[in-house]
Amino acid sequence: MSEALLYSFRRCPYAMRARLALRYSGVAVRIVEVSLKAKPQEMLTLSPKGTVPVLSVDGQVIDESLAIMQWALAQHDPDDWLLGGDPAVLALIAENDGGFKNSLNRYKYAERYPEYPMEHYRAEGAVFLHTLEGLLAERAYLLAEHLSLADMALAPFVRQFAHVDRDWFVRAPYPRLQQWLDEFLQSPLFIGVMAKA
């Protein structure tokens, strides 16, 4: 395999989860940090839609974060993040990437969506947080007793939701989810992918 090249933006949750999977799987990758205001032409040539992350490896271009994660795990998945192909993994990620991400965008940028107050969008997103809290009542992680693709694909988005109003999140009735997020934020894997080059 030739050196993989990843166009990324450090704080983007989609890019974050791609970096998590690549690092976990041990794929050697050169990361190019992109300025969203001045995207490099090389990246736009590979992926004209102009969003991160974009992975280029062996003549192949993958420009969806979940597809990058799946590609990385196909190379090496030592701790069975794929949970043996359990369909619940992709179903939970689809729920995150659909309705929850939509509510997160409106909550984070409520001034752009004046139809409702911020609290309305937060309440919409909290429905999903309640679901995650329920999953964590049954086991140590979202879908298993060990980390899976679902945990790593969702954690950057839950992190973003928590950061909109940290005081609210700390007081919210999600103790298991708060602990799960704290463990993620303190993990060597997350700290490693967030280190500035």
Summary of the structure (lengths in Angstrom):
residues: 197
radius of gyration: 17.0
end to end distance: 23.5
largest distance: 50.3
contacts: 578
relative contact order: 0.13
helix: 59%
strand: 10%
